[in-house]
């Protein structure tokens, strides 16, 4: 049963990651459109945030690292626990 759980968790992680990437790409398209409209209107609300992210004042790398740890950490931890259980029997 344990290998099935490991496989299920891995598949669920892949599905969540695919959903996240889709959501992120849709959000990026919306942000690009908002920035275009801001340029036409002469506003700067979202432009200021976009410039801060590009200049490194707002970090986005830690989120990517946490996602990597989450997506790889749980299946690897379950696999290690499974091997430990097999070894102890």
DSSP file (Angstrom, degrees, kcal/mol; ACC not computed):
  #  RESIDUE AA STRUCTURE BP1 BP2  ACC     N-H-->O    O-->H-N    N-H-->O    O-->H-N    TCO  KAPPA ALPHA  PHI   PSI    X-CA   Y-CA   Z-CA
    1    1 A X     >        0   0    0      0, 0.0     4,-1.8     0, 0.0     3,-0.2   0.000 360.0 360.0 360.0 -34.8    0.0    0.0    0.0
    2    2 A X  H  >  +     0   0    0      1,-0.2     4,-2.3     2,-0.2     5,-0.2   0.904 360.0  52.7 -61.6 -43.9    2.9    2.4    0.8
    3    3 A X  H  > S+     0   0    0      1,-0.2     4,-2.5     2,-0.2    -1,-0.2   0.880 107.4  54.1 -59.8 -34.8    4.2    2.5   -2.8
    4    4 A X  H  > S+     0   0    0      2,-0.2     4,-2.8     1,-0.2    -1,-0.2   0.906 107.3  50.2 -63.0 -40.7    0.7    3.4   -4.0
    5    5 A X  H  X S+     0   0    0     -4,-1.8     4,-2.7     2,-0.2     5,-0.2   0.914 110.1  50.1 -63.5 -43.0    0.7    6.3   -1.5
    6    6 A X  H  X S+     0   0    0     -4,-2.3     4,-2.2     2,-0.2    -2,-0.2   0.929 113.3  46.0 -61.1 -45.2    4.1    7.5   -2.8
    7    7 A X  H  X S+     0   0    0     -4,-2.5     4,-2.6     2,-0.2    -2,-0.2   0.911 112.3  50.7 -64.4 -42.9    2.8    7.3   -6.4
    8    8 A X  H  X S+     0   0    0     -4,-2.8     4,-2.6     2,-0.2    -2,-0.2   0.916 110.9  48.1 -61.5 -44.5   -0.4    9.1   -5.5
    9    9 A X  H  X S+     0   0    0     -4,-2.7     4,-2.4     2,-0.2    -1,-0.2   0.904 112.1  50.2 -63.6 -41.2    1.4   11.9   -3.7
   10   10 A X  H  X S+     0   0    0     -4,-2.2     4,-2.1    -5,-0.2    -2,-0.2   0.922 111.9  46.9 -63.7 -44.2    3.8   12.3   -6.7
   11   11 A X  H  X S+     0   0    0     -4,-2.6     4,-2.5     2,-0.2    -2,-0.2   0.914 112.1  50.7 -64.5 -42.6    0.9   12.4   -9.2
   12   12 A X  H  X S+     0   0    0     -4,-2.6     4,-2.6     1,-0.2    -2,-0.2   0.900 109.4  51.3 -61.9 -40.6   -1.0   14.9   -7.0
   13   13 A X  H  X S+     0   0    0     -4,-2.4     4,-2.4     2,-0.2    -1,-0.2   0.904 109.7  49.4 -63.1 -41.3    2.1   17.1   -6.8
   14   14 A X  H  X S+     0   0    0     -4,-2.1     4,-2.4     2,-0.2    -2,-0.2   0.922 111.9  48.7 -64.0 -43.2    2.5   17.0  -10.6
   15   15 A X  H  X S+     0   0    0     -4,-2.5     4,-2.4     2,-0.2    -2,-0.2   0.911 112.0  48.2 -63.2 -42.9   -1.1   18.0  -11.1
   16   16 A X  H  X S+     0   0    0     -4,-2.6     4,-2.6     1,-0.2    -1,-0.2   0.905 111.8  50.4 -64.1 -40.7   -0.9   20.9   -8.6
   17   17 A X  H  X S+     0   0    0     -4,-2.4     4,-2.5     2,-0.2    -2,-0.2   0.904 110.1  49.4 -64.9 -40.8    2.3   22.1  -10.3
   18   18 A X  H  X S+     0   0    0     -4,-2.4     4,-2.1     2,-0.2    -2,-0.2   0.907 112.4  48.2 -64.0 -41.5    0.6   22.0  -13.7
   19   19 A X  H  X S+     0   0    0     -4,-2.4     4,-2.6     2,-0.2    -2,-0.2   0.912 111.4  50.6 -63.3 -42.3   -2.3   23.9  -12.3
   20   20 A X  H  X S+     0   0    0     -4,-2.6     4,-2.7     1,-0.2    -2,-0.2   0.918 109.8  49.5 -62.4 -44.7    0.0   26.4  -10.7
   21   21 A X  H  X S+     0   0    0     -4,-2.5     4,-2.4     2,-0.2    -1,-0.2   0.899 112.2  48.6 -62.8 -40.4    2.0   27.0  -13.9
   22   22 A X  H  X S+     0   0    0     -4,-2.1     4,-2.2     2,-0.2    -2,-0.2   0.941 112.9  47.2 -63.5 -47.3   -1.3   27.5  -15.9
   23   23 A X  H  X S+     0   0    0     -4,-2.6     4,-2.4     1,-0.2    -2,-0.2   0.901 112.4  50.7 -61.0 -41.6   -2.6   30.0  -13.3
   24   24 A X  H  X S+     0   0    0     -4,-2.7     4,-2.5     2,-0.2    -1,-0.2   0.902 109.2  49.7 -64.7 -41.4    0.8   31.8  -13.3
   25   25 A X  H  X S+     0   0    0     -4,-2.4     4,-2.0     2,-0.2    -1,-0.2   0.894 111.5  49.0 -67.3 -37.9    0.8   32.2  -17.1
   26   26 A X  H  X S+     0   0    0     -4,-2.2     4,-2.0     2,-0.2    -2,-0.2   0.926 112.1  49.1 -63.8 -43.5   -2.7   33.5  -17.1
   27   27 A X  H  X S+     0   0    0     -4,-2.4     4,-2.5     1,-0.2    -2,-0.2   0.892 108.8  53.1 -62.3 -40.2   -1.8   36.0  -14.3
   28   28 A X  H  X S+     0   0    0     -4,-2.5     4,-2.5     1,-0.2    -1,-0.2   0.905 108.0  50.6 -63.0 -41.3    1.3   37.1  -16.3
   29   29 A X  H  X S+     0   0    0     -4,-2.0     4,-2.1     2,-0.2    -1,-0.2   0.908 110.9  49.0 -62.2 -41.8   -0.8   37.8  -19.4
   30   30 A X  H  X S+     0   0    0     -4,-2.0     4,-2.4     2,-0.2    -2,-0.2   0.907 110.8  50.3 -64.3 -41.4   -3.2   39.9  -17.3
   31   31 A X  H  X S+     0   0    0     -4,-2.5     4,-2.5     2,-0.2    -2,-0.2   0.916 109.0  51.3 -64.0 -42.7   -0.3   41.8  -15.7
   32   32 A X  H  X S+     0   0    0     -4,-2.5     4,-2.0     1,-0.2    -1,-0.2   0.906 111.3  48.3 -61.0 -40.5    1.2   42.5  -19.1
   33   33 A X  H  X S+     0   0    0     -4,-2.1     4,-2.4     2,-0.2    -2,-0.2   0.905 110.0  51.7 -66.7 -40.6   -2.1   43.8  -20.4
   34   34 A X  H  X S+     0   0    0     -4,-2.4     4,-2.5     1,-0.2    -2,-0.2   0.907 108.9  51.2 -61.2 -41.6   -2.5   46.0  -17.3
   35   35 A X  H  X S+     0   0    0     -4,-2.5     4,-2.0     2,-0.2    -1,-0.2   0.884 109.0  50.9 -64.5 -38.0    0.9   47.5  -17.9
   36   36 A X  H  X S+     0   0    0     -4,-2.0     4,-1.9     2,-0.2    -2,-0.2   0.929 111.6  47.2 -62.8 -45.0    0.0   48.3  -21.5
   37   37 A X  H  X S+     0   0    0     -4,-2.4     4,-2.2     1,-0.2    -2,-0.2   0.895 109.4  54.5 -64.6 -39.5   -3.2   50.0  -20.3
   38   38 A X  H  X>S+     0   0    0     -4,-2.5     4,-1.9     1,-0.2     5,-1.6   0.908 106.6  51.3 -60.5 -41.5   -1.3   51.9  -17.7
   39   39 A X  H  <5S+     0   0    0     -4,-2.0    -1,-0.2     1,-0.2    -2,-0.2   0.906 110.3  49.2 -62.6 -40.2    1.2   53.2  -20.3
   40   40 A X  H  <5S+     0   0    0     -4,-1.9    -1,-0.2     1,-0.2    -2,-0.2   0.875 118.3  39.1 -65.8 -37.0   -1.7   54.4  -22.4
   41   41 A X  H  <5S-     0   0    0     -4,-2.2    -1,-0.2    -5,-0.1    -2,-0.2   0.620 108.5-120.9 -89.3 -13.9   -3.4   56.2  -19.5
   42   42 A X  T  <5 +     0   0    0     -4,-1.9    -3,-0.2     1,-0.2     2,-0.1   0.693  64.1 139.8  82.0  18.5   -0.2   57.5  -18.0
   43   43 A X      < -     0   0    0     -5,-1.6    -1,-0.2    -6,-0.2    -2,-0.1  -0.437  37.0-165.8 -90.2 169.0   -0.7   55.7  -14.7
   44   44 A X     >  +     0   0    0     -2,-0.1     4,-1.9     3,-0.1     5,-0.2   0.249  50.5 110.9-140.5  14.8    2.0   54.0  -12.6
   45   45 A X  H  > S+     0   0    0      1,-0.2     4,-0.9     2,-0.2     3,-0.0   0.961  94.4  26.0 -62.3 -54.9    0.4   51.8   -9.9
   46   46 A X  H  > S+     0   0    0      1,-0.2     4,-2.5     2,-0.2    -1,-0.2   0.781 116.4  64.3 -79.6 -27.1    1.4   48.4  -11.4
   47   47 A X  H  > S+     0   0    0      1,-0.2     4,-2.6     2,-0.2     5,-0.2   0.883  98.9  53.9 -63.1 -38.9    4.4   49.7  -13.2
   48   48 A X  H  X S+     0   0    0     -4,-1.9     4,-1.9     2,-0.2    -1,-0.2   0.914 110.9  45.4 -62.8 -43.0    6.1   50.7   -9.9
   49   49 A X  H  X S+     0   0    0     -4,-0.9     4,-2.2     2,-0.2    -2,-0.2   0.914 112.2  51.6 -66.3 -42.9    5.7   47.1   -8.6
   50   50 A X  H  X S+     0   0    0     -4,-2.5     4,-2.3     1,-0.2    -2,-0.2   0.900 110.7  48.2 -61.0 -42.4    6.9   45.6  -11.9
   51   51 A X  H  X S+     0   0    0     -4,-2.6     4,-2.1     1,-0.2     6,-0.2   0.877 109.7  53.1 -65.9 -37.8   10.0   47.8  -11.8
   52   52 A X  H  X>S+     0   0    0     -4,-1.9     5,-1.9     2,-0.2     6,-1.3   0.891 110.4  47.2 -65.1 -39.4   10.7   46.8   -8.1
   53   53 A X  H ><5S+     0   0    0     -4,-2.2     3,-0.7     4,-0.2    -2,-0.2   0.931 113.7  47.5 -66.8 -45.0   10.5   43.1   -9.0
   54   54 A X  H 3<5S+     0   0    0     -4,-2.3    -2,-0.2     1,-0.2    -1,-0.2   0.830 111.7  50.2 -66.5 -32.3   12.8   43.6  -12.0
   55   55 A X  H 3<5S-     0   0    0     -4,-2.1    -1,-0.2    -5,-0.2    -2,-0.2   0.584 116.6-112.5 -83.6  -9.0   15.3   45.6  -10.0
   56   56 A X  T <<5S+     0   0    0     -3,-0.7    -3,-0.2    -4,-0.7    -4,-0.1   0.534  84.0 120.3  93.0   6.2   15.4   43.0   -7.2
   57   57 A X  S   <S+     0   0    0     -5,-1.9     2,-0.5    -6,-0.2    -4,-0.2   0.813  78.2  45.9 -71.8 -29.0   13.8   45.1   -4.5
   58   58 A X  S    S-     0   0    0     -6,-1.3     2,-0.3    -9,-0.1    -2,-0.2  -0.970  89.3-139.9-114.6 122.3   11.1   42.5   -4.2
   59   59 A X        +     0   0    0     -2,-0.5    -6,-0.1     1,-0.1    -2,-0.0  -0.599  30.9 165.2 -86.5 140.3   12.3   38.9   -4.1
   60   60 A X     >  +     0   0    0     -2,-0.3     4,-1.1    -7,-0.1     3,-0.4   0.452  61.1  83.8-123.6 -10.3   10.5   36.1   -6.0
   61   61 A X  H  > S+     0   0    0      1,-0.2     4,-2.1     2,-0.2     3,-0.3   0.879  81.9  61.0 -64.9 -39.9   13.2   33.4   -5.8
   62   62 A X  H  > S+     0   0    0      1,-0.2     4,-2.4     2,-0.2    -1,-0.2   0.859 101.1  55.0 -58.8 -32.9   12.4   32.1   -2.3
   63   63 A X  H  > S+     0   0    0     -3,-0.4     4,-2.3     1,-0.2    -1,-0.2   0.918 107.7  49.3 -64.3 -42.1    8.9   31.2   -3.5
   64   64 A X  H  X S+     0   0    0     -4,-1.1     4,-2.1    -3,-0.3    -2,-0.2   0.895 110.8  50.2 -63.7 -39.4   10.4   29.1   -6.3
   65   65 A X  H  X S+     0   0    0     -4,-2.1     4,-2.5     2,-0.2    -2,-0.2   0.907 110.0  50.0 -65.5 -41.2   12.7   27.4   -3.9
   66   66 A X  H  X S+     0   0    0     -4,-2.4     4,-2.5     2,-0.2    -2,-0.2   0.889 109.7  51.2 -65.5 -38.5    9.9   26.6   -1.5
   67   67 A X  H  X S+     0   0    0     -4,-2.3     4,-3.0     2,-0.2     5,-0.2   0.911 110.5  49.0 -63.2 -41.7    7.9   25.1   -4.4
   68   68 A X  H  X S+     0   0    0     -4,-2.1     4,-2.2     2,-0.2     5,-0.4   0.922 111.9  48.2 -63.4 -44.3   10.8   22.9   -5.4
   69   69 A X  H  X S+     0   0    0     -4,-2.5     4,-2.5     2,-0.2     5,-0.3   0.908 114.8  46.8 -62.0 -41.9   11.3   21.8   -1.8
   70   70 A X  H  X S+     0   0    0     -4,-2.5     4,-1.4     2,-0.2     5,-0.3   0.948 114.3  44.9 -66.2 -49.0    7.5   21.0   -1.5
   71   71 A X  H  < S+     0   0    0     -4,-3.0     4,-0.4     1,-0.2    -2,-0.2   0.831 127.6  28.4 -69.2 -31.8    7.2   19.2   -4.8
   72   72 A X  H  X S+     0   0    0     -4,-2.2     4,-1.8    -5,-0.2     5,-0.2   0.778 114.6  61.9 -95.9 -31.1   10.4   17.1   -4.4
   73   73 A X  H  X S+     0   0    0     -4,-2.5     4,-2.6    -5,-0.4     5,-0.2   0.901 100.3  49.5 -66.4 -44.8   10.5   16.9   -0.6
   74   74 A X  H  X S+     0   0    0     -4,-1.4     4,-2.4    -5,-0.3     5,-0.2   0.952 114.7  41.7 -66.4 -50.7    7.2   15.1    0.1
   75   75 A X  H  > S+     0   0    0     -4,-0.4     4,-2.4    -5,-0.3    -1,-0.2   0.909 116.9  49.2 -63.2 -38.8    7.7   12.2   -2.3
   76   76 A X  H  X S+     0   0    0     -4,-1.8     4,-2.6     2,-0.2    -2,-0.2   0.919 111.1  49.8 -65.5 -42.3   11.3   11.8   -1.5
   77   77 A X  H  X S+     0   0    0     -4,-2.6     4,-2.6    -5,-0.2    -2,-0.2   0.920 111.8  48.2 -61.3 -44.3   10.5   11.7    2.3
   78   78 A X  H  X S+     0   0    0     -4,-2.4     4,-2.3     2,-0.2    -1,-0.2   0.898 111.5  50.5 -63.3 -39.8    7.8    9.1    1.7
   79   79 A X  H  X S+     0   0    0     -4,-2.4     4,-2.3     2,-0.2    -2,-0.2   0.916 111.0  48.2 -64.2 -43.6   10.2    7.0   -0.4
   80   80 A X  H  X S+     0   0    0     -4,-2.6     4,-2.4     2,-0.2    -2,-0.2   0.922 111.7  49.9 -63.4 -43.9   12.9    7.2    2.3
   81   81 A X  H  X S+     0   0    0     -4,-2.6     4,-2.5     1,-0.2    -1,-0.2   0.898 109.8  51.7 -62.0 -39.3   10.4    6.3    5.0
   82   82 A X  H  X S+     0   0    0     -4,-2.3     4,-2.4     2,-0.2    -1,-0.2   0.916 110.4  47.9 -62.4 -43.6    9.3    3.3    2.9
   83   83 A X  H  X S+     0   0    0     -4,-2.3     4,-2.3     2,-0.2    -2,-0.2   0.883 111.0  51.3 -65.4 -37.8   12.8    2.1    2.5
   84   84 A X  H  X S+     0   0    0     -4,-2.4     4,-2.2     2,-0.2    -2,-0.2   0.912 110.0  49.6 -64.4 -42.4   13.4    2.5    6.2
   85   85 A X  H  X S+     0   0    0     -4,-2.5     4,-1.0     1,-0.2    -2,-0.2   0.918 112.3  47.6 -63.0 -43.1   10.3    0.4    6.9
   86   86 A X  H  < S+     0   0    0     -4,-2.4     3,-0.4     1,-0.2    -2,-0.2   0.898 112.3  49.7 -63.4 -39.7   11.5   -2.3    4.5
   87   87 A X  H  < S+     0   0    0     -4,-2.3    -2,-0.2     1,-0.2    -1,-0.2   0.853 108.7  52.4 -68.2 -35.9   14.9   -2.3    6.0
   88   88 A X  H  <        0   0    0     -4,-2.2    -1,-0.2     1,-0.2    -2,-0.2   0.674 360.0 360.0 -76.8 -17.1   13.6   -2.6    9.6
   89   89 A X     <        0   0    0     -4,-1.0    -1,-0.2    -3,-0.4    -2,-0.1   0.492 360.0 360.0 -77.4 360.0   11.4   -5.6    8.9
